[in-house]
Amino acid sequence: MNSTDNSLPERAANYFTQLSSAAKDLNSASDDLGQAINAIDTALQKLNLGVPTWVKIRGGVSPHDNMEYWSRDLGYAKVGKKWGIALRTVEGDYNFPEEENVEEWLFCDSPRWLRIEGIPAIPDLLEALVVKTKETTQKIKGKTAEAKNLAAAIREAAGKPSGLMSDEFLAKAMNTLKQAKASK
């Protein structure tokens, strides 16, 4: 054995010791970040939004043909069976949209490098959630009148024996539906 062979195990042991210490620091920092995100998550979950919303962290298209695209996004979405702050990566080709590749994670389950990129986008996500929540509220309010008119028509139809709906009743029901549609 030459003298450099003896230094290989020593170097490996030294670097492993350093790596072990660095890993402890990394896990501690990651846990602290996770606790901060969990506090935000808990506050959002109490709002019971149910409105998936995504904002772009970074993204782009291939400079060669402008057909391949990619993005990294921060969102509030249901991943698996749980709502929460989430991160995703998207890659695809505009020529083959059915082959788009999307990976989604709840924030604390995502790769650490992606978590780091996502933090500055949290205010943008909150702003987008405000906009999307207001839009969704207006859509629901608009559809509620239509649903009530449908329910009334069905309730009235259910009270008549099968096959005995008069032309007058059908005309009234159709008129009610048209009025609901026109009032949008």
C-alpha positions in Angstrom: 0.0 0.0 0.0 1.2 3.4 -0.7 0.7 6.4 1.5 -2.2 7.8 -0.5 -4.1 4.5 0.0 -4.0 5.1 3.8 -5.4 8.6 3.4 -8.5 7.4 1.5 -10.2 5.8 4.5 -9.2 8.8 6.6 -10.6 11.2 4.1 -13.8 9.2 3.8 -14.3 9.1 7.5 -13.6 12.8 7.9 -16.1 13.7 5.2 -18.7 11.4 6.6 -18.3 13.1 10.0 -18.7 16.5 8.3 -21.7 15.2 6.3 -23.4 13.9 9.5 -23.1 17.3 11.1 -24.3 19.1 8.0 -27.3 16.7 7.8 -28.3 17.5 11.4 -28.2 21.2 10.6 -30.1 20.7 7.3 -32.8 18.7 9.0 -33.2 21.2 11.8 -33.5 24.1 9.3 -36.0 22.1 7.3 -38.1 21.3 10.3 -38.2 25.0 11.3 -39.3 25.9 7.7 -41.9 23.2 7.9 -43.3 24.5 11.1 -43.7 28.0 9.6 -45.5 26.6 6.6 -47.7 24.4 8.7 -48.8 27.5 10.6 -49.9 29.1 7.3 -51.5 25.9 6.2 -53.5 25.6 9.4 -54.8 29.2 9.0 -55.8 28.5 5.3 -57.5 25.2 6.2 -59.7 27.0 8.8 -61.0 29.2 6.0 -62.4 26.0 4.3 -61.8 27.5 0.8 -61.8 24.4 -1.4 -60.5 26.6 -4.3 -57.4 25.2 -5.9 -55.1 28.0 -7.0 -51.6 28.0 -8.5 -49.0 30.7 -9.1 -45.8 30.3 -11.2 -42.5 30.4 -9.4 -40.5 29.9 -12.6 -41.1 28.6 -16.0 -40.2 28.9 -19.6 -40.2 27.4 -23.1 -37.5 25.7 -25.1 -35.4 28.3 -27.0 -35.0 25.8 -29.9 -38.7 25.4 -31.0 -40.9 27.2 -28.4 -43.0 24.1 -28.1 -41.5 22.4 -25.0 -42.4 24.1 -21.7 -41.8 23.8 -18.0 -42.8 25.5 -14.8 -42.5 25.2 -11.1 -45.5 26.4 -9.2 -46.7 27.1 -5.7 -50.3 26.5 -4.9 -53.1 25.8 -2.5 -54.6 22.5 -3.7 -55.8 19.0 -2.7 -52.9 16.7 -3.1 -53.9 13.1 -2.4 -56.7 13.5 0.1 -55.4 16.6 1.9 -55.7 20.3 1.1 -52.7 22.4 1.7 -49.9 24.6 0.4 -48.3 22.6 -2.4 -45.6 22.7 -5.0 -45.5 21.2 -8.4 -43.4 20.8 -11.5 -44.9 20.7 -15.0 -43.1 19.7 -18.2 -44.7 19.2 -21.6 -44.8 19.9 -25.3 -47.6 22.0 -26.8 -47.7 19.5 -29.7 -48.5 16.6 -27.2 -50.6 18.1 -24.4 -51.8 14.6 -23.3 -48.2 13.7 -22.4 -47.8 16.6 -20.0 -45.8 15.5 -16.9 -47.1 17.0 -13.6 -45.7 16.1 -10.2 -47.4 17.6 -7.1 -46.4 17.5 -3.4 -47.7 19.0 -0.2 -45.1 21.7 0.7 -43.3 19.7 3.4 -43.1 16.6 1.2 -41.6 18.4 -1.8 -37.9 18.4 -2.6 -36.0 20.9 -0.4 -34.7 22.9 -3.3 -38.3 23.5 -4.5 -39.4 24.6 -1.1 -36.6 27.2 -1.1 -37.8 28.5 -4.5 -41.4 28.6 -3.3 -41.2 30.8 -0.2 -41.0 34.1 -2.0 -44.2 33.3 -4.0 -46.4 32.9 -0.8 -47.7 36.5 -1.0 -48.5 36.0 -4.7 -50.4 32.8 -3.8 -52.4 34.6 -1.1 -53.3 37.4 -3.6 -54.3 34.8 -6.2 -56.5 33.0 -3.6 -58.3 36.3 -2.9 -59.1 36.8 -6.6 -60.0 33.1 -7.2 -62.2 33.0 -4.1 -64.1 36.1 -5.1 -64.6 34.8 -8.6 -65.8 31.4 -7.4 -68.2 33.1 -5.0 -69.8 35.1 -7.8 -70.1 32.0 -10.0 -71.8 30.1 -7.2 -74.2 33.0 -6.5 -75.0 33.1 -10.2 -75.7 29.4 -10.4 -77.8 29.3 -7.1 -80.8 31.0 -8.7 -80.6 28.6 -11.6 -80.4 25.6 -9.3 -83.4 26.9 -7.2 -85.5 27.3 -10.4 -84.5 23.8 -11.5 -85.4 22.4 -8.0 -88.8 24.1 -8.1 -89.6 22.7 -11.6 -88.5 19.2 -10.5 -90.5 19.5 -7.2 -93.6 20.5 -9.2 -93.0 17.7 -11.8 -92.5 15.2 -9.0 -96.0 16.1 -7.6 -97.8 15.1 -10.8 -98.4 11.5 -11.9 -95.9 10.2 -14.4 -96.7 11.1 -18.0 -99.4 13.7 -17.1 -97.5 16.9 -17.3 -99.5 19.4 -19.2 -98.1 21.5 -22.0 -98.9 24.6 -19.8 -96.7 23.2 -17.0 -93.8 22.4 -19.4 -94.0 25.9 -21.0 -93.9 27.5 -17.5 -90.9 25.4 -16.5 -89.1 26.3 -19.7 -89.9 30.0 -19.3 -88.6 29.9 -15.7 -85.3 28.3 -16.9 -85.0 30.9 -19.7 -85.5 33.7 -17.2 -82.9 32.3 -14.9 -80.4 32.0 -17.8 -81.2 35.6 -19.0 -80.7 37.0 -15.5 -77.0 36.0 -15.5 
